[in-house]
Amino acid sequence: MATLRNLKIKTSTCKRIVKELRSYEKEVEKEAAKTADMKEKGADTYDLKQQENVLAESRMMVPDCHKRLEAALTDLKATLAELKESNEQGTEIGEAEATITEVEAVYTPTEAED
């Protein structure tokens, strides 16, 4: 049985994952720039290898966030639908709908990522 409290938790989860996704995307950009800079300056091969490992780890987190976001979004939509069917009322419903719109604007799931 879905409750408004569950809806609020699932809404917050989606928001948090979107925030994480944006953070990881920024981190990838920063680390890629740092790696390119190190290559240009002819950095020590060990240091360069370590930096490339950091970049690879950052890149691995983006698809993970996408999967978690997709699962959280599906869960949020199911809970919202269940609450609407039971004619629940509350500000949480409007907030959840706004979050769904925001998440779908940030991330559209594609078949290629699976």
Backbone as ProteinMPNN parsed JSONL, in Angstrom:
{"seq_chain_A": "MATLRNLKIKTSTCKRIVKELRSYEKEVEKEAAKTADMKEKGADTYDLKQQENVLAESRMMVPDCHKRLEAALTDLKATLAELKESNEQGTEIGEAEATITEVEAVYTPTEAED", "coords_chain_A": {"N_chain_A": [[0.844, -1.187, 0.0], [0.68, 2.078, -0.971], [1.774, 5.134, 0.433], [1.521, 8.613, 1.325], [3.821, 9.34, 2.62], [5.671, 7.436, 1.707], [5.693, 8.212, -0.955], [6.838, 10.742, -0.753], [9.404, 10.048, 0.14], [10.349, 8.582, -2.068], [10.289, 10.549, -3.993], [12.248, 12.3, -3.013], [14.423, 10.598, -3.247], [14.717, 10.383, -6.043], [15.378, 13.056, -6.632], [17.82, 13.271, -5.282], [19.411, 11.418, -6.676], [19.486, 12.588, -9.217], [20.94, 14.844, -8.581], [23.359, 13.633, -7.835], [24.06, 12.491, -10.307], [24.482, 14.753, -11.92], [26.664, 15.788, -10.538], [28.616, 13.744, -10.894], [28.875, 13.897, -13.675], [30.014, 16.431, -13.965], [32.383, 15.959, -12.606], [33.607, 14.088, -14.294], [34.107, 15.689, -16.527], [35.92, 17.526, -15.38], [38.048, 15.825, -14.567], [38.762, 14.746, -17.039], [39.732, 17.003, -18.339], [41.904, 17.535, -16.683], [43.445, 15.239, -17.123], [44.035, 15.503, -19.863], [45.527, 17.842, -19.736], [47.718, 16.963, -18.255], [48.825, 15.155, -20.072], [49.588, 16.89, -22.123], [51.574, 18.359, -20.846], [53.467, 16.481, -20.498], [53.579, 14.667, -18.306], [54.757, 12.477, -15.671], [54.749, 8.992, -16.375], [53.629, 7.17, -14.554], [52.072, 8.831, -12.875], [50.323, 9.824, -14.795], [49.017, 7.466, -15.556], [47.711, 6.843, -13.162], [45.973, 9.021, -13.016], [44.425, 8.543, -15.277], [43.14, 6.254, -14.383], [41.564, 7.336, -12.338], [39.882, 8.936, -13.873], [38.597, 6.937, -15.388], [37.198, 5.59, -13.37], [35.43, 7.607, -12.586], [33.961, 7.886, -14.926], [32.671, 5.415, -14.958], [30.767, 5.69, -13.013], [28.701, 7.249, -14.011], [26.949, 5.72, -15.844], [26.012, 3.964, -13.873], [24.591, 5.667, -12.178], [22.606, 6.422, -13.978], [21.189, 4.022, -14.275], [20.257, 3.631, -11.652], [18.701, 5.929, -11.397], [16.769, 5.516, -13.356], [15.465, 3.252, -12.283], [14.53, 4.335, -9.847], [12.836, 6.328, -10.803], [10.882, 4.836, -12.153], [9.804, 3.473, -9.974], [8.817, 5.643, -8.492], [6.852, 6.636, -10.252], [5.083, 4.46, -10.275], [4.227, 4.377, -7.599], [3.016, 6.886, -7.415], [0.936, 6.586, -9.271], [-0.551, 4.606, -7.995], [-1.375, 5.963, -5.686], [-2.938, 7.963, -6.827], [-4.998, 6.44, -7.896], [-6.252, 5.64, -5.566], [-7.34, 7.971, -4.816], [-5.926, 9.805, -3.195], [-4.949, 12.842, -1.537], [-2.781, 15.671, -1.437], [0.136, 17.755, -0.953], [2.387, 16.433, -1.626], [1.887, 14.931, -3.876], [1.754, 16.755, -6.025], [4.369, 17.674, -5.875], [5.756, 15.337, -6.471], [4.944, 14.915, -9.121], [6.098, 17.161, -10.336], [8.775, 16.569, -9.905], [9.046, 14.237, -11.427], [8.695, 15.312, -13.996], [10.955, 16.986, -14.073], [13.048, 15.106, -13.819], [12.667, 13.574, -16.134], [13.277, 15.498, -18.018], [15.981, 15.851, -17.583], [17.036, 13.32, -17.922], [16.559, 10.924, -20.328], [15.631, 7.681, -20.728], [17.355, 5.248, -22.676], [17.458, 2.558, -25.013], [19.964, 1.712, -25.742], [21.68, 1.902, -23.59], [21.286, -0.216, -21.905]], "CA_chain_A": [[0.0, 0.0, 0.0], [1.454, 3.313, -1.095], [1.359, 6.225, 1.308], [2.129, 9.901, 0.966], [5.18, 9.327, 3.158], [6.483, 6.678, 0.736], [5.821, 9.05, -2.15], [7.796, 11.797, -0.44], [10.722, 9.409, 0.186], [10.739, 8.234, -3.438], [10.544, 11.826, -4.667], [13.56, 12.759, -2.536], [15.424, 9.705, -3.825], [14.927, 10.817, -7.435], [16.092, 14.334, -6.611], [19.2, 13.015, -4.858], [20.136, 10.737, -7.747], [19.731, 13.595, -10.26], [22.041, 15.673, -8.074], [24.571, 12.814, -7.956], [24.371, 12.352, -11.73], [25.091, 16.027, -12.351], [27.978, 15.877, -9.887], [29.534, 12.833, -11.578], [29.146, 14.412, -15.017], [30.975, 17.529, -13.797], [33.652, 15.35, -12.208], [34.201, 13.497, -15.498], [34.648, 16.806, -17.318], [37.094, 18.061, -14.678], [39.132, 14.841, -14.623], [39.196, 14.632, -18.433], [40.564, 18.18, -18.601], [43.147, 17.355, -15.938], [44.215, 14.205, -17.819], [44.543, 16.104, -21.102], [46.57, 18.788, -19.348], [48.898, 16.186, -17.858], [49.419, 14.603, -21.291], [50.235, 18.007, -22.815], [52.765, 18.781, -20.107], [54.411, 15.371, -20.448], [53.687, 14.215, -16.915], [55.314, 11.161, -15.39], [53.823, 7.958, -16.849], [52.895, 6.606, -13.409], [51.051, 9.815, -12.496], [49.342, 9.853, -15.867], [48.238, 6.225, -15.452], [46.831, 6.997, -12.004], [44.94, 9.991, -13.386], [43.518, 7.855, -16.196], [42.316, 5.372, -13.55], [40.579, 8.195, -11.676], [38.922, 9.306, -14.912], [37.808, 5.746, -15.722], [36.27, 5.364, -12.26], [34.389, 8.629, -12.667], [33.102, 7.545, -16.07], [31.866, 4.24, -14.62], [29.685, 6.074, -12.113], [27.599, 7.869, -14.754], [25.934, 4.723, -16.2], [25.42, 3.447, -12.645], [23.583, 6.657, -11.767], [21.5, 6.336, -14.928], [20.392, 2.832, -13.927], [19.562, 3.889, -10.382], [17.696, 6.952, -11.653], [15.68, 4.881, -14.095], [14.728, 2.41, -11.334], [13.841, 5.212, -8.898], [11.765, 7.002, -11.53], [9.831, 3.84, -12.369], [9.205, 3.249, -8.66], [8.062, 6.85, -8.153], [5.661, 6.676, -11.094], [4.16, 3.411, -9.823], [3.651, 4.817, -6.326], [2.135, 8.01, -7.718], [-0.265, 6.042, -9.919], [-1.316, 3.896, -6.96], [-2.002, 6.967, -4.826], [-3.991, 8.638, -7.6], [-6.121, 5.505, -7.988], [-6.946, 5.625, -4.281], [-7.822, 9.344, -4.631], [-5.207, 10.512, -2.125], [-4.719, 14.261, -1.769], [-1.653, 16.197, -0.672], [1.136, 18.52, -1.703], [3.398, 15.483, -2.07], [1.538, 14.468, -5.225], [2.217, 17.796, -6.941], [5.832, 17.679, -5.831], [6.205, 14.14, -7.198], [4.728, 15.157, -10.556], [7.115, 18.123, -10.759], [10.051, 15.845, -9.913], [9.021, 13.351, -12.601], [8.937, 16.169, -15.156], [12.35, 17.418, -14.009], [13.912, 13.956, -14.084], [12.53, 13.219, -17.549], [13.978, 16.521, -18.793], [17.407, 15.632, -17.401], [17.454, 11.987, -18.361], [15.615, 10.098, -21.053], [16.222, 6.352, -20.86], [17.503, 4.737, -24.035], [17.695, 1.112, -25.064], [21.391, 1.471, -25.995], [22.422, 1.877, -22.339], [21.073, -1.476, -21.168]], "C_chain_A": [[0.887, 1.247, 0.0], [0.884, 4.374, -0.155], [2.03, 7.508, 0.84], [3.558, 9.975, 1.48], [6.119, 8.583, 2.209], [6.728, 7.501, -0.522], [6.865, 10.135, -1.922], [9.225, 11.235, -0.426], [11.217, 9.12, -1.229], [11.018, 9.482, -4.272], [11.926, 12.353, -4.288], [14.681, 11.903, -3.111], [15.741, 10.116, -5.26], [15.726, 12.119, -7.488], [17.562, 14.13, -6.263], [20.006, 12.371, -5.977], [20.418, 11.696, -8.902], [20.905, 14.478, -9.852], [23.369, 14.92, -8.195], [25.015, 12.711, -9.41], [25.044, 13.616, -12.255], [26.498, 16.175, -11.779], [28.994, 14.983, -10.589], [29.862, 13.32, -12.984], [30.149, 15.566, -14.958], [32.357, 16.981, -13.447], [34.363, 14.734, -13.416], [34.824, 14.592, -16.354], [35.941, 17.34, -16.7], [38.28, 17.108, -14.794], [39.651, 14.655, -16.048], [40.109, 15.807, -18.795], [41.915, 18.043, -17.902], [44.046, 16.323, -16.618], [44.83, 14.761, -19.097], [45.681, 17.075, -20.808], [47.861, 18.061, -18.966], [49.605, 15.602, -19.084], [50.184, 15.688, -22.047], [51.559, 18.391, -22.152], [53.787, 17.663, -19.976], [54.647, 14.875, -19.039], [54.286, 12.813, -16.84], [54.282, 10.087, -15.773], [53.017, 7.331, -15.713], [51.76, 7.537, -12.989], [49.934, 9.873, -13.532], [48.429, 8.625, -15.809], [47.254, 6.307, -14.288], [45.671, 7.948, -12.318], [43.937, 9.356, -14.344], [42.615, 6.881, -15.441], [41.223, 6.156, -12.831], [39.48, 8.576, -12.665], [38.017, 8.124, -15.265], [36.788, 5.439, -14.619], [35.117, 6.357, -12.298], [33.42, 8.313, -13.799], [32.202, 6.355, -15.769], [30.665, 4.611, -13.751], [28.482, 6.662, -12.851], [26.557, 6.824, -15.19], [25.251, 4.109, -14.971], [24.32, 4.383, -12.148], [22.364, 6.608, -12.683], [20.593, 5.16, -14.584], [19.6, 3.064, -12.647], [18.454, 4.917, -10.561], [16.499, 6.359, -12.379], [14.824, 4.024, -13.16], [13.925, 3.266, -10.352], [12.665, 5.92, -9.554], [10.593, 6.059, -11.764], [9.072, 3.596, -11.065], [8.329, 4.434, -8.255], [6.77, 6.927, -8.962], [4.622, 5.653, -10.647], [3.469, 3.818, -8.521], [2.669, 5.956, -6.547], [0.833, 7.516, -8.345], [-1.161, 5.347, -8.894], [-2.046, 4.88, -6.052], [-3.126, 7.702, -5.551], [-5.228, 7.747, -7.732], [-6.928, 5.479, -6.695], [-7.436, 7.028, -3.884], [-7.204, 10.052, -3.433], [-5.011, 11.963, -2.534], [-3.515, 14.692, -0.942], [-0.668, 16.92, -1.569], [2.22, 17.602, -2.258], [3.152, 15.015, -3.497], [2.009, 15.48, -6.264], [3.728, 17.85, -7.021], [6.403, 16.484, -6.617], [6.044, 14.33, -8.702], [5.777, 16.124, -11.103], [8.482, 17.447, -10.852], [10.13, 14.918, -11.114], [9.312, 14.152, -13.861], [10.4, 16.603, -15.215], [13.298, 16.281, -14.372], [13.848, 13.576, -15.56], [13.207, 14.241, -18.447], [15.494, 16.307, -18.738], [17.855, 14.334, -18.058], [16.316, 11.28, -19.067], [16.237, 8.734, -21.254], [16.266, 5.918, -22.324], [17.803, 3.254, -23.973], [19.194, 0.795, -25.185], [22.185, 1.321, -24.694], [22.289, 0.563, -21.598], [22.013, -2.541, -21.551]], "O_chain_A": [[1.733, 1.426, 0.876], [-0.33, 4.488, 0.02], [2.983, 7.483, 0.062], [4.414, 10.6, 0.853], [7.229, 9.043, 1.939], [7.824, 7.491, -1.083], [7.682, 10.412, -2.801], [10.148, 11.877, -0.926], [12.376, 9.385, -1.549], [11.879, 9.471, -5.152], [12.683, 12.801, -5.15], [15.759, 12.408, -3.425], [16.908, 10.186, -5.644], [16.643, 12.259, -8.297], [18.442, 14.74, -6.87], [21.16, 12.737, -6.201], [21.487, 11.624, -9.508], [21.755, 14.818, -10.675], [24.379, 15.492, -8.605], [26.203, 12.829, -9.711], [26.056, 13.546, -12.953], [27.41, 16.635, -12.466], [30.117, 15.414, -10.853], [30.995, 13.176, -13.441], [31.034, 15.664, -15.808], [33.373, 17.478, -13.933], [35.582, 14.847, -13.544], [35.941, 14.439, -16.849], [36.927, 17.575, -17.399], [39.395, 17.539, -15.087], [40.845, 14.432, -16.248], [41.125, 15.633, -19.468], [42.949, 18.396, -18.469], [45.262, 16.503, -16.684], [46.004, 14.523, -19.382], [46.672, 17.126, -21.536], [48.957, 18.498, -19.316], [50.834, 15.557, -19.133], [51.283, 15.45, -22.55], [52.536, 18.708, -22.83], [54.86, 17.868, -19.407], [55.791, 14.683, -18.626], [54.31, 12.073, -17.824], [53.088, 10.253, -15.524], [51.847, 6.998, -15.895], [50.631, 7.096, -12.772], [48.755, 9.96, -13.19], [47.217, 8.735, -15.99], [46.102, 5.892, -14.412], [44.53, 7.699, -11.928], [42.735, 9.601, -14.238], [41.455, 6.699, -15.81], [40.087, 5.692, -12.728], [38.295, 8.541, -12.334], [36.808, 8.292, -15.422], [35.649, 5.072, -14.908], [33.965, 5.989, -12.07], [32.207, 8.455, -13.647], [31.081, 6.29, -16.273], [29.654, 3.908, -13.76], [27.358, 6.578, -12.358], [25.371, 7.024, -14.927], [24.067, 3.776, -15.013], [23.246, 3.933, -11.746], [21.228, 6.735, -12.225], [19.369, 5.29, -14.599], [18.417, 2.733, -12.569], [17.391, 4.799, -9.953], [15.352, 6.664, -12.053], [13.596, 4.064, -13.234], [12.77, 2.956, -10.058], [11.616, 6.093, -8.934], [9.438, 6.447, -11.59], [7.843, 3.522, -11.06], [7.229, 4.248, -7.736], [5.713, 7.247, -8.418], [3.425, 5.94, -10.639], [2.263, 3.622, -8.367], [1.603, 5.985, -5.932], [-0.248, 7.982, -7.986], [-2.383, 5.488, -8.93], [-3.201, 4.657, -5.69], [-4.15, 8.026, -4.949], [-6.359, 8.23, -7.687], [-8.147, 5.313, -6.724], [-7.889, 7.239, -2.76], [-7.879, 10.811, -2.738], [-4.919, 12.28, -3.72], [-3.261, 14.14, 0.129], [-0.643, 16.722, -2.784], [2.89, 17.939, -3.234], [4.094, 14.735, -4.238], [2.599, 15.1, -7.275], [4.3, 18.046, -8.094], [7.399, 16.611, -7.329], [6.923, 13.943, -9.471], [6.286, 15.931, -12.207], [9.254, 17.723, -11.77], [11.178, 14.823, -11.753], [10.094, 13.715, -14.705], [11.012, 16.589, -16.283], [14.24, 16.472, -15.141], [14.879, 13.288, -16.169], [13.669, 13.891, -19.533], [16.2, 16.548, -19.717], [18.921, 14.266, -18.67], [15.248, 11.061, -18.494], [17.283, 8.631, -21.895], [15.348, 6.183, -23.099], [18.343, 2.761, -22.983], [19.635, -0.277, -24.771], [23.241, 0.69, -24.685], [23.115, 0.26, -20.737], [21.947, -3.646, -21.012]]}, "name": "protein", "num_of_chains": 1, "seq": "MATLRNLKIKTSTCKRIVKELRSYEKEVEKEAAKTADMKEKGADTYDLKQQENVLAESRMMVPDCHKRLEAALTDLKATLAELKESNEQGTEIGEAEATITEVEAVYTPTEAED"}
